[in-house]
Amino acid sequence: MPAKIWTVAEAKSKLSEVIDLAQSRGPQTITRNGRTAVVVVAAEEWERKTKRTGNLAEFFAASPLRGSGLKIQRLKDRARNVDL
């Protein structure tokens, strides 16, 4: 059975089924007023997709732009006014 699209009402009444399917079949989409509201995924999948690897320095060091000669300069403009 492929991933299913649920309305909020369906998902509320069958929450255990939504969870079981998210764990066994993949992400389950819940809609509100015909528009996607949330996606329910298994905890293992969430942890795998959100696991951070490396640090910012390693990210920049691995960049395909490293060594490209790209020069980035900051503009010396005045600070802008912000309404609070």
Protein Blocks (a to p, Z undefined) as FASTA:
>chain_A
ZZddddfklmmmmmmmmmmmmmmnopcdddeehiafbdcddfklmmmmmpcghjfklmmm
mpmkgonlpacdddfbdcddddZZ
